[in-house]
C-alpha cells in the first residue's frame, strides 16, 4: 500500500480474534499488510475474503489507509511442518533450519542463537521443538 502522509515508524501487530494481522512500514510511505490465517495449500492468487479482511484491518488501525493506493495484492504460502513448529536438523556438515511458519519474524533470532551456540560450543540443538 502507498499512503502518503501516514507516518508509522515501526511494525504494528493487530491482535484481532478472527483476523490477526500486521502492518510493516517501508520507505517512501509504503506499507506491507499481511498475516492472513486462512489455512490452505492453495498456491493461487489471494481470495476476496483474505483481501477484504487485510484491507479492513489496515483501515481499523488508521483511517488514512482508506485513501491508500493498493500497489500489490497477492498471497503466498508459508512452509510449515504438521505441528507448525520449526526444526533444526543436523546432517553431516550441514545445518537445516526450517518451518518457522508464521513465527519466523519472532523466532529467527532465537534459532540463529541456537545454531551459533552449537557451532561455537557444541551445544545440542536437535529435538528442541517437538
DOGU-579862 format. One line per field, with one value per atom (N, C-alpha, C): residue number from 1; residue in three letters; atom name; x, y, z. Coordinates in nm, 4 decimals. Layout:
N
pos = c(NUM / ...)
code = c(ALA / ...)
site = c(CA / ...)
x = c(X / ...)
y = c(Y / ...)
z = c(Z / ...)
END
This chain:
130
pos = c(1 / 1 / 1 / 2 / 2 / 2 / 3 / 3 / 3 / 4 / 4 / 4 / 5 / 5 / 5 / 6 / 6 / 6 / 7 / 7 / 7 / 8 / 8 / 8 / 9 / 9 / 9 / 10 / 10 / 10 / 11 / 11 / 11 / 12 / 12 / 12 / 13 / 13 / 13 / 14 / 14 / 14 / 15 / 15 / 15 / 16 / 16 / 16 / 17 / 17 / 17 / 18 / 18 / 18 / 19 / 19 / 19 / 20 / 20 / 20 / 21 / 21 / 21 / 22 / 22 / 22 / 23 / 23 / 23 / 24 / 24 / 24 / 25 / 25 / 25 / 26 / 26 / 26 / 27 / 27 / 27 / 28 / 28 / 28 / 29 / 29 / 29 / 30 / 30 / 30 / 31 / 31 / 31 / 32 / 32 / 32 / 33 / 33 / 33 / 34 / 34 / 34 / 35 / 35 / 35 / 36 / 36 / 36 / 37 / 37 / 37 / 38 / 38 / 38 / 39 / 39 / 39 / 40 / 40 / 40 / 41 / 41 / 41 / 42 / 42 / 42 / 43 / 43 / 43 / 44 / 44 / 44 / 45 / 45 / 45 / 46 / 46 / 46 / 47 / 47 / 47 / 48 / 48 / 48 / 49 / 49 / 49 / 50 / 50 / 50 / 51 / 51 / 51 / 52 / 52 / 52 / 53 / 53 / 53 / 54 / 54 / 54 / 55 / 55 / 55 / 56 / 56 / 56 / 57 / 57 / 57 / 58 / 58 / 58 / 59 / 59 / 59 / 60 / 60 / 60 / 61 / 61 / 61 / 62 / 62 / 62 / 63 / 63 / 63 / 64 / 64 / 64 / 65 / 65 / 65 / 66 / 66 / 66 / 67 / 67 / 67 / 68 / 68 / 68 / 69 / 69 / 69 / 70 / 70 / 70 / 71 / 71 / 71 / 72 / 72 / 72 / 73 / 73 / 73 / 74 / 74 / 74 / 75 / 75 / 75 / 76 / 76 / 76 / 77 / 77 / 77 / 78 / 78 / 78 / 79 / 79 / 79 / 80 / 80 / 80 / 81 / 81 / 81 / 82 / 82 / 82 / 83 / 83 / 83 / 84 / 84 / 84 / 85 / 85 / 85 / 86 / 86 / 86 / 87 / 87 / 87 / 88 / 88 / 88 / 89 / 89 / 89 / 90 / 90 / 90 / 91 / 91 / 91 / 92 / 92 / 92 / 93 / 93 / 93 / 94 / 94 / 94 / 95 / 95 / 95 / 96 / 96 / 96 / 97 / 97 / 97 / 98 / 98 / 98 / 99 / 99 / 99 / 100 / 100 / 100 / 101 / 101 / 101 / 102 / 102 / 102 / 103 / 103 / 103 / 104 / 104 / 104 / 105 / 105 / 105 / 106 / 106 / 106 / 107 / 107 / 107 / 108 / 108 / 108 / 109 / 109 / 109 / 110 / 110 / 110 / 111 / 111 / 111 / 112 / 112 / 112 / 113 / 113 / 113 / 114 / 114 / 114 / 115 / 115 / 115 / 116 / 116 / 116 / 117 / 117 / 117 / 118 / 118 / 118 / 119 / 119 / 119 / 120 / 120 / 120 / 121 / 121 / 121 / 122 / 122 / 122 / 123 / 123 / 123 / 124 / 124 / 124 / 125 / 125 / 125 / 126 / 126 / 126 / 127 / 127 / 127 / 128 / 128 / 128 / 129 / 129 / 129 / 130 / 130 / 130)
code = c(UNK / UNK / UNK / UNK / UNK / UNK / UNK / UNK / UNK / UNK / UNK / UNK / UNK / UNK / UNK / UNK / UNK / UNK / UNK / UNK / UNK / UNK / UNK / UNK / UNK / UNK / UNK / UNK / UNK / UNK / UNK / UNK / UNK / UNK / UNK / UNK / UNK / UNK / UNK / UNK / UNK / UNK / UNK / UNK / UNK / UNK / UNK / UNK / UNK / UNK / UNK / UNK / UNK / UNK / UNK / UNK / UNK / UNK / UNK / UNK / UNK / UNK / UNK / UNK / UNK / UNK / UNK / UNK / UNK / UNK / UNK / UNK / UNK / UNK / UNK / UNK / UNK / UNK / UNK / UNK / UNK / UNK / UNK / UNK / UNK / UNK / UNK / UNK / UNK / UNK / UNK / UNK / UNK / UNK / UNK / UNK / UNK / UNK / UNK / UNK / UNK / UNK / UNK / UNK / UNK / UNK / UNK / UNK / UNK / UNK / UNK / UNK / UNK / UNK / UNK / UNK / UNK / UNK / UNK / UNK / UNK / UNK / UNK / UNK / UNK / UNK / UNK / UNK / UNK / UNK / UNK / UNK / UNK / UNK / UNK / UNK / UNK / UNK / UNK / UNK / UNK / UNK / UNK / UNK / UNK / UNK / UNK / UNK / UNK / UNK / UNK / UNK / UNK / UNK / UNK / UNK / UNK / UNK / UNK / UNK / UNK / UNK / UNK / UNK / UNK / UNK / UNK / UNK / UNK / UNK / UNK / UNK / UNK / UNK / UNK / UNK / UNK / UNK / UNK / UNK / UNK / UNK / UNK / UNK / UNK / UNK / UNK / UNK / UNK / UNK / UNK / UNK / UNK / UNK / UNK / UNK / UNK / UNK / UNK / UNK / UNK / UNK / UNK / UNK / UNK / UNK / UNK / UNK / UNK / UNK / UNK / UNK / UNK / UNK / UNK / UNK / UNK / UNK / UNK / UNK / UNK / UNK / UNK / UNK / UNK / UNK / UNK / UNK / UNK / UNK / UNK / UNK / UNK / UNK / UNK / UNK / UNK / UNK / UNK / UNK / UNK / UNK / UNK / UNK / UNK / UNK / UNK / UNK / UNK / UNK / UNK / UNK / UNK / UNK / UNK / UNK / UNK / UNK / UNK / UNK / UNK / UNK / UNK / UNK / UNK / UNK / UNK / UNK / UNK / UNK / UNK / UNK / UNK / UNK / UNK / UNK / UNK / UNK / UNK / UNK / UNK / UNK / UNK / UNK / UNK / UNK / UNK / UNK / UNK / UNK / UNK / UNK / UNK / UNK / UNK / UNK / UNK / UNK / UNK / UNK / UNK / UNK / UNK / UNK / UNK / UNK / UNK / UNK / UNK / UNK / UNK / UNK / UNK / UNK / UNK / UNK / UNK / UNK / UNK / UNK / UNK / UNK / UNK / UNK / UNK / UNK / UNK / UNK / UNK / UNK / UNK / UNK / UNK / UNK / UNK / UNK / UNK / UNK / UNK / UNK / UNK / UNK / UNK / UNK / UNK / UNK / UNK / UNK / UNK / UNK / UNK / UNK / UNK / UNK / UNK / UNK / UNK / UNK / UNK / UNK / UNK / UNK / UNK / UNK / UNK / UNK / UNK / UNK / UNK / UNK / UNK / UNK / UNK / UNK / UNK / UNK / UNK / UNK / UNK / UNK / UNK / UNK / UNK / UNK / UNK / UNK / UNK / UNK / UNK / UNK)
site = c(N / CA / C / N / CA / C / N / CA / C / N / CA / C / N / CA / C / N / CA / C / N / CA / C / N / CA / C / N / CA / C / N / CA / C / N / CA / C / N / CA / C / N / CA / C / N / CA / C / N / CA / C / N / CA / C / N / CA / C / N / CA / C / N / CA / C / N / CA / C / N / CA / C / N / CA / C / N / CA / C / N / CA / C / N / CA / C / N / CA / C / N / CA / C / N / CA / C / N / CA / C / N / CA / C / N / CA / C / N / CA / C / N / CA / C / N / CA / C / N / CA / C / N / CA / C / N / CA / C / N / CA / C / N / CA / C / N / CA / C / N / CA / C / N / CA / C / N / CA / C / N / CA / C / N / CA / C / N / CA / C / N / CA / C / N / CA / C / N / CA / C / N / CA / C / N / CA / C / N / CA / C / N / CA / C / N / CA / C / N / CA / C / N / CA / C / N / CA / C / N / CA / C / N / CA / C / N / CA / C / N / CA / C / N / CA / C / N / CA / C / N / CA / C / N / CA / C / N / CA / C / N / CA / C / N / CA / C / N / CA / C / N / CA / C / N / CA / C / N / CA / C / N / CA / C / N / CA / C / N / CA / C / N / CA / C / N / CA / C / N / CA / C / N / CA / C / N / CA / C / N / CA / C / N / CA / C / N / CA / C / N / CA / C / N / CA / C / N / CA / C / N / CA / C / N / CA / C / N / CA / C / N / CA / C / N / CA / C / N / CA / C / N / CA / C / N / CA / C / N / CA / C / N / CA / C / N / CA / C / N / CA / C / N / CA / C / N / CA / C / N / CA / C / N / CA / C / N / CA / C / N / CA / C / N / CA / C / N / CA / C / N / CA / C / N / CA / C / N / CA / C / N / CA / C / N / CA / C / N / CA / C / N / CA / C / N / CA / C / N / CA / C / N / CA / C / N / CA / C / N / CA / C / N / CA / C / N / CA / C / N / CA / C / N / CA / C / N / CA / C / N / CA / C / N / CA / C / N / CA / C / N / CA / C / N / CA / C / N / CA / C / N / CA / C)
x = c(0.0850 / 0.0000 / 0.0900 / 0.0400 / 0.1099 / 0.0166 / 0.0618 / -0.0217 / 0.0604 / 0.0725 / 0.1487 / 0.0870 / 0.1726 / 0.1263 / 0.1117 / 0.0898 / 0.0809 / 0.2234 / 0.2594 / 0.3973 / 0.4039 / 0.3937 / 0.4140 / 0.5631 / 0.6203 / 0.7651 / 0.8087 / 0.7148 / 0.7525 / 0.6389 / 0.6685 / 0.5613 / 0.4525 / 0.3310 / 0.2165 / 0.1515 / 0.1202 / 0.0532 / -0.0884 / -0.1863 / -0.3262 / -0.3728 / -0.4047 / -0.4445 / -0.5968 / -0.6504 / -0.7948 / -0.8277 / -0.9337 / -0.9613 / -0.9907 / -1.0434 / -1.0768 / -0.9692 / -0.9016 / -0.8067 / -0.6861 / -0.5966 / -0.4755 / -0.3917 / -0.3356 / -0.2576 / -0.1475 / -0.0640 / 0.0431 / 0.0571 / 0.1144 / 0.1438 / 0.2905 / 0.3664 / 0.5100 / 0.5388 / 0.5928 / 0.6291 / 0.7530 / 0.7461 / 0.8582 / 0.8926 / 1.0045 / 1.0419 / 0.9381 / 0.9415 / 0.8612 / 0.7109 / 0.6671 / 0.5240 / 0.4557 / 0.5317 / 0.4749 / 0.4589 / 0.3586 / 0.3293 / 0.2942 / 0.3448 / 0.3063 / 0.2065 / 0.0961 / -0.0080 / -0.0211 / -0.0121 / -0.0150 / -0.0606 / -0.0449 / -0.0718 / -0.2130 / -0.2630 / -0.3903 / -0.3706 / -0.4720 / -0.4613 / -0.5511 / -0.5765 / -0.6574 / -0.5664 / -0.5927 / -0.5107 / -0.5482 / -0.4514 / -0.4785 / -0.3475 / -0.3544 / -0.2367 / -0.2543 / -0.3496 / -0.3760 / -0.2648 / -0.1977 / -0.0890 / -0.1390 / -0.2690 / -0.3263 / -0.3224 / -0.3864 / -0.3874 / -0.4714 / -0.4625 / -0.5339 / -0.6853 / -0.7555 / -0.9007 / -0.9629 / -1.0846 / -1.1565 / -1.1687 / -1.2033 / -1.2189 / -1.0904 / -0.9776 / -0.8498 / -0.8147 / -0.8349 / -0.8059 / -0.8910 / -1.0202 / -1.1090 / -1.0719 / -1.0391 / -1.0016 / -0.8743 / -0.7749 / -0.6493 / -0.6685 / -0.7394 / -0.7610 / -0.8453 / -0.9444 / -1.0263 / -0.9465 / -0.8542 / -0.7735 / -0.6830 / -0.6299 / -0.5465 / -0.6290 / -0.7486 / -0.8365 / -0.8736 / -0.8859 / -0.9157 / -0.8007 / -0.6777 / -0.5610 / -0.5509 / -0.5748 / -0.5687 / -0.6576 / -0.7490 / -0.8404 / -0.7709 / -0.6473 / -0.5751 / -0.5559 / -0.5580 / -0.5459 / -0.6666 / -0.7758 / -0.8926 / -0.8657 / -0.7691 / -0.7327 / -0.6009 / -0.5440 / -0.4152 / -0.4335 / -0.3291 / -0.3290 / -0.2773 / -0.3461 / -0.3018 / -0.1978 / -0.0751 / 0.0348 / 0.0402 / 0.0182 / 0.0256 / -0.0638 / -0.1309 / -0.2166 / -0.1942 / -0.1321 / -0.1048 / -0.1039 / -0.0917 / -0.0892 / 0.0319 / 0.0728 / 0.1827 / 0.1653 / 0.2389 / 0.2302 / 0.3535 / 0.3362 / 0.4465 / 0.4820 / 0.6085 / 0.6464 / 0.6219 / 0.5682 / 0.5449 / 0.5472 / 0.5650 / 0.5528 / 0.4143 / 0.3775 / 0.2421 / 0.2020 / 0.2978 / 0.2668 / 0.2974 / 0.3360 / 0.3679 / 0.4854 / 0.5703 / 0.6902 / 0.8123 / 0.9154 / 1.0373 / 1.1179 / 1.2077 / 1.3003 / 1.4413 / 1.5334 / 1.6755 / 1.7309 / 1.7849 / 1.8319 / 1.9801 / 2.0576 / 2.1995 / 2.2160 / 2.2869 / 2.3118 / 2.4561 / 2.5466 / 2.6884 / 2.7364 / 2.7909 / 2.8406 / 2.7326 / 2.6095 / 2.5008 / 2.4052 / 2.3564 / 2.2533 / 2.1345 / 2.0189 / 1.8974 / 1.8033 / 1.7585 / 1.6632 / 1.5411 / 1.4312 / 1.3113 / 1.1849 / 1.0769 / 0.9441 / 0.9075 / 0.9643 / 0.9289 / 0.7844 / 0.7257 / 0.5836 / 0.5508 / 0.4485 / 0.4063 / 0.4926 / 0.5793 / 0.6540 / 0.7991 / 0.8316 / 0.9690 / 1.0253 / 0.9448 / 0.9877 / 1.0327 / 0.9607 / 0.9940 / 1.0956 / 1.0927 / 1.1797 / 1.3186 / 1.3361 / 1.4647 / 1.5831 / 1.5765 / 1.6923 / 1.7229 / 1.6216 / 1.6427 / 1.7026 / 1.6478 / 1.7001 / 1.8457 / 1.8773 / 2.0161 / 2.1085 / 2.0626 / 2.1437 / 2.1676 / 2.0664 / 2.0821 / 2.1840 / 2.1756 / 2.2705 / 2.4115 / 2.4255 / 2.5573 / 2.6166 / 2.5336 / 2.5825 / 2.6273 / 2.5590 / 2.6000 / 2.7338 / 2.7479 / 2.8719 / 2.9896 / 2.9704 / 3.0806 / 3.1111 / 3.0076 / 3.0271 / 2.9823 / 2.9277 / 2.8805 / 2.7527 / 2.6786 / 2.5542 / 2.4521 / 2.3801 / 2.2819 / 2.1653 / 2.1160 / 2.0035 / 1.8906 / 1.9188 / 1.8114 / 1.7126 / 1.5882 / 1.4851 / 1.4310 / 1.4682 / 1.4169 / 1.2699 / 1.2262 / 1.0876 / 1.0221 / 0.9317 / 0.8657 / 0.7175)
y = c(-0.1163 / 0.0000 / 0.1231 / 0.2271 / 0.3547 / 0.4551 / 0.5126 / 0.6056 / 0.7272 / 0.8240 / 0.9454 / 1.0180 / 1.0658 / 1.1413 / 1.0572 / 0.9302 / 0.8426 / 0.8062 / 0.8290 / 0.8079 / 0.7068 / 0.5797 / 0.4761 / 0.4443 / 0.4343 / 0.4179 / 0.2753 / 0.1884 / 0.0507 / -0.0430 / -0.1714 / -0.2676 / -0.2649 / -0.2849 / -0.2899 / -0.4269 / -0.4891 / -0.6185 / -0.5971 / -0.6333 / -0.6222 / -0.7593 / -0.7696 / -0.8973 / -0.9078 / -0.9345 / -0.9499 / -1.0988 / -1.1381 / -1.2811 / -1.3557 / -1.2870 / -1.3539 / -1.3351 / -1.2218 / -1.1918 / -1.1160 / -1.1833 / -1.1135 / -1.0745 / -0.9570 / -0.9106 / -0.8175 / -0.7751 / -0.6816 / -0.5804 / -0.4667 / -0.3608 / -0.3253 / -0.3307 / -0.3024 / -0.1794 / -0.0735 / 0.0444 / 0.0174 / 0.0602 / 0.0539 / 0.1967 / 0.2165 / 0.3522 / 0.4141 / 0.5441 / 0.6217 / 0.6036 / 0.5983 / 0.5910 / 0.4639 / 0.3558 / 0.2266 / 0.1401 / 0.0539 / -0.0337 / -0.1723 / -0.2722 / -0.4094 / -0.4514 / -0.5064 / -0.5532 / -0.7029 / -0.7815 / -0.9254 / -1.0041 / -1.1356 / -1.2358 / -1.2901 / -1.3210 / -1.3917 / -1.5259 / -1.5759 / -1.7017 / -1.8083 / -1.7976 / -1.8974 / -2.0138 / -2.1295 / -2.2482 / -2.3073 / -2.3156 / -2.3686 / -2.4076 / -2.5053 / -2.5377 / -2.4852 / -2.3969 / -2.3356 / -2.2373 / -2.2573 / -2.1690 / -2.0584 / -2.0454 / -1.9470 / -1.8063 / -1.7132 / -1.5736 / -1.5554 / -1.4377 / -1.4048 / -1.4147 / -1.4574 / -1.4662 / -1.3313 / -1.3123 / -1.1901 / -1.1740 / -1.2816 / -1.2755 / -1.2309 / -1.2921 / -1.2562 / -1.1108 / -1.0675 / -0.9286 / -0.8305 / -0.8583 / -0.7699 / -0.7640 / -0.8787 / -0.8824 / -0.8006 / -0.8181 / -0.7445 / -0.5948 / -0.5564 / -0.4141 / -0.3524 / -0.4264 / -0.3784 / -0.3628 / -0.4562 / -0.4456 / -0.3231 / -0.2914 / -0.1712 / -0.0461 / -0.0410 / 0.0739 / 0.0888 / -0.0229 / -0.0206 / 0.0420 / 0.0125 / 0.0682 / 0.2187 / 0.2629 / 0.4061 / 0.4396 / 0.5345 / 0.5676 / 0.6196 / 0.6657 / 0.7127 / 0.6015 / 0.4763 / 0.3652 / 0.3573 / 0.4235 / 0.4254 / 0.4921 / 0.5809 / 0.6505 / 0.6005 / 0.4971 / 0.4437 / 0.3758 / 0.3744 / 0.3059 / 0.1641 / 0.0680 / -0.0717 / -0.0904 / -0.1131 / -0.1303 / -0.2749 / -0.3659 / -0.5090 / -0.5831 / -0.6865 / -0.7685 / -0.9129 / -0.9908 / -1.1293 / -1.2172 / -1.3439 / -1.4419 / -1.5311 / -1.5913 / -1.6861 / -1.7873 / -1.8934 / -1.9950 / -1.9865 / -2.0300 / -2.0335 / -2.1793 / -2.2113 / -2.3501 / -2.3870 / -2.5040 / -2.5487 / -2.7001 / -2.7487 / -2.8915 / -2.9158 / -3.0394 / -3.0738 / -3.0065 / -2.9783 / -2.9189 / -2.7690 / -2.7096 / -2.5667 / -2.5226 / -2.6160 / -2.5826 / -2.5929 / -2.5133 / -2.5209 / -2.6461 / -2.6782 / -2.7896 / -2.7432 / -2.7878 / -2.7695 / -2.9098 / -2.9378 / -3.0727 / -3.0665 / -3.1527 / -3.1658 / -3.2825 / -3.2581 / -3.3628 / -3.3473 / -3.4158 / -3.4034 / -3.2623 / -3.1982 / -3.0615 / -2.9566 / -2.9999 / -2.9075 / -2.8943 / -2.7739 / -2.7468 / -2.6871 / -2.7519 / -2.7055 / -2.6468 / -2.5248 / -2.4578 / -2.4266 / -2.4943 / -2.4807 / -2.4776 / -2.4354 / -2.4471 / -2.3418 / -2.2226 / -2.1189 / -2.0712 / -2.1010 / -2.0756 / -1.9295 / -1.9001 / -1.7624 / -1.6921 / -1.7636 / -1.7077 / -1.6756 / -1.6819 / -1.6598 / -1.5265 / -1.4225 / -1.2886 / -1.2862 / -1.3580 / -1.3590 / -1.4660 / -1.5793 / -1.6913 / -1.6855 / -1.6108 / -1.6098 / -1.5787 / -1.4778 / -1.4515 / -1.5691 / -1.6312 / -1.7457 / -1.8637 / -1.8929 / -2.0039 / -1.9793 / -1.8552 / -1.8218 / -1.8383 / -1.7973 / -1.8135 / -1.9610 / -2.0451 / -2.1882 / -2.2508 / -2.2134 / -2.2668 / -2.2170 / -2.0895 / -2.0342 / -2.1020 / -2.1239 / -2.1912 / -2.3335 / -2.3976 / -2.5331 / -2.5288 / -2.4344 / -2.4237 / -2.3877 / -2.2911 / -2.2433 / -2.3349 / -2.3919 / -2.4654 / -2.6106 / -2.6517 / -2.7892 / -2.8176 / -2.7121 / -2.7332 / -2.8070 / -2.9025 / -2.9774 / -2.8885 / -2.9092 / -2.8302 / -2.9152 / -3.0363 / -3.1200 / -3.1593 / -3.1684 / -3.2147 / -3.1088 / -2.9815 / -2.8760 / -2.8476 / -2.8629 / -2.8348 / -2.9644 / -3.0157 / -3.1422 / -3.1279)
z = c(0.0000 / 0.0000 / 0.0000 / -0.0616 / -0.0585 / 0.0079 / 0.1176 / 0.1939 / 0.2343 / 0.1416 / 0.1739 / 0.2937 / 0.3767 / 0.4925 / 0.6183 / 0.6056 / 0.7216 / 0.7619 / 0.8843 / 0.9285 / 1.0423 / 1.0120 / 1.1122 / 1.1154 / 1.2346 / 1.2453 / 1.2780 / 1.3120 / 1.3463 / 1.3100 / 1.3008 / 1.2710 / 1.3783 / 1.3336 / 1.4239 / 1.4090 / 1.5200 / 1.5215 / 1.5717 / 1.4904 / 1.5286 / 1.5759 / 1.7032 / 1.7612 / 1.7626 / 1.6474 / 1.6316 / 1.6412 / 1.7126 / 1.7307 / 1.6010 / 1.5008 / 1.3749 / 1.2677 / 1.2713 / 1.1647 / 1.2177 / 1.2921 / 1.3351 / 1.2129 / 1.2168 / 1.1023 / 1.1505 / 1.0564 / 1.0900 / 0.9784 / 1.0142 / 0.9180 / 0.9369 / 0.8285 / 0.8342 / 0.7492 / 0.8108 / 0.7311 / 0.6468 / 0.5221 / 0.4294 / 0.3885 / 0.3220 / 0.2803 / 0.1856 / 0.1762 / 0.0818 / 0.1007 / 0.2254 / 0.2582 / 0.2086 / 0.1956 / 0.1577 / 0.2833 / 0.2813 / 0.3947 / 0.3438 / 0.4127 / 0.3832 / 0.4905 / 0.4463 / 0.5374 / 0.5131 / 0.6194 / 0.5977 / 0.7176 / 0.7044 / 0.8081 / 0.8058 / 0.6908 / 0.6889 / 0.7565 / 0.8172 / 0.8900 / 0.8298 / 0.7034 / 0.6353 / 0.5996 / 0.6582 / 0.6328 / 0.4975 / 0.4097 / 0.2766 / 0.2110 / 0.1239 / 0.0436 / -0.0984 / -0.1179 / -0.2477 / -0.2806 / -0.3910 / -0.4330 / -0.5256 / -0.5402 / -0.6307 / -0.5754 / -0.6454 / -0.6008 / -0.4756 / -0.4193 / -0.2955 / -0.3177 / -0.2163 / -0.2251 / -0.1882 / -0.2296 / -0.1974 / -0.0460 / 0.0225 / 0.1681 / 0.2362 / 0.2001 / 0.2624 / 0.2337 / 0.1091 / 0.0743 / 0.1517 / 0.1612 / 0.2361 / 0.3835 / 0.4399 / 0.5818 / 0.6069 / 0.5220 / 0.5407 / 0.5229 / 0.4185 / 0.3947 / 0.5065 / 0.5531 / 0.6633 / 0.7919 / 0.8151 / 0.9370 / 0.9312 / 0.8134 / 0.7996 / 0.8277 / 0.7744 / 0.7947 / 0.9419 / 1.0126 / 1.1551 / 1.2341 / 1.1923 / 1.2614 / 1.2393 / 1.1148 / 1.0871 / 0.9673 / 0.9828 / 0.8733 / 0.7475 / 0.7583 / 0.6391 / 0.5370 / 0.5833 / 0.4881 / 0.3943 / 0.4301 / 0.3433 / 0.2099 / 0.2053 / 0.0811 / 0.0232 / 0.0828 / 0.0342 / -0.1005 / -0.1779 / -0.3075 / -0.2892 / -0.3476 / -0.3422 / -0.4521 / -0.4127 / -0.5082 / -0.5561 / -0.4647 / -0.4974 / -0.3991 / -0.4492 / -0.3647 / -0.4061 / -0.3175 / -0.3533 / -0.2302 / -0.2544 / -0.1458 / -0.1634 / -0.0559 / -0.0610 / 0.0494 / 0.0385 / 0.1432 / 0.2313 / 0.3533 / 0.4476 / 0.4722 / 0.4652 / 0.4898 / 0.6353 / 0.6545 / 0.7915 / 0.7965 / 0.9163 / 0.9412 / 1.0002 / 1.0168 / 1.0601 / 1.1911 / 1.2792 / 1.4096 / 1.4159 / 1.3024 / 1.2912 / 1.3780 / 1.4182 / 1.4942 / 1.4037 / 1.4299 / 1.3474 / 1.3786 / 1.2882 / 1.3089 / 1.2761 / 1.3582 / 1.3294 / 1.3145 / 1.1968 / 1.1665 / 1.1311 / 1.1951 / 1.1623 / 1.0665 / 0.9576 / 0.8585 / 0.8106 / 0.8784 / 0.8449 / 0.8732 / 0.7707 / 0.7850 / 0.7594 / 0.7413 / 0.7100 / 0.8284 / 0.8472 / 0.9480 / 0.8735 / 0.8866 / 0.8207 / 0.9255 / 0.9012 / 0.9900 / 0.9043 / 0.9331 / 0.8503 / 0.9347 / 0.8704 / 0.9290 / 1.0296 / 1.0223 / 1.1193 / 1.1022 / 0.9868 / 0.9625 / 0.9886 / 1.0618 / 1.0862 / 1.1898 / 1.2544 / 1.3659 / 1.3296 / 1.2021 / 1.1598 / 1.2028 / 1.1958 / 1.2345 / 1.3797 / 1.4654 / 1.6074 / 1.6438 / 1.5754 / 1.6112 / 1.5489 / 1.4421 / 1.3720 / 1.4638 / 1.5502 / 1.6380 / 1.7306 / 1.7876 / 1.8759 / 1.7993 / 1.6833 / 1.6033 / 1.5647 / 1.5291 / 1.4944 / 1.6148 / 1.7322 / 1.8538 / 1.8850 / 1.8679 / 1.8927 / 1.7978 / 1.6713 / 1.5725 / 1.6038 / 1.6378 / 1.6699 / 1.7932 / 1.8956 / 2.0169 / 1.9849 / 1.8932 / 1.8528 / 1.7784 / 1.6880 / 1.6102 / 1.7007 / 1.7899 / 1.8738 / 1.9917 / 2.0551 / 2.1797 / 2.1748 / 2.0627 / 2.0515 / 2.1279 / 2.1663 / 2.2402 / 2.1532 / 2.2108 / 2.1317 / 2.0905 / 1.9681 / 1.9204 / 1.8651 / 1.8275 / 1.7714 / 1.8792 / 1.8413 / 1.9328 / 2.0254 / 2.0055 / 2.0933 / 2.0698 / 1.9464 / 1.9116 / 1.8672 / 1.9490 / 1.9147 / 1.9259)
END
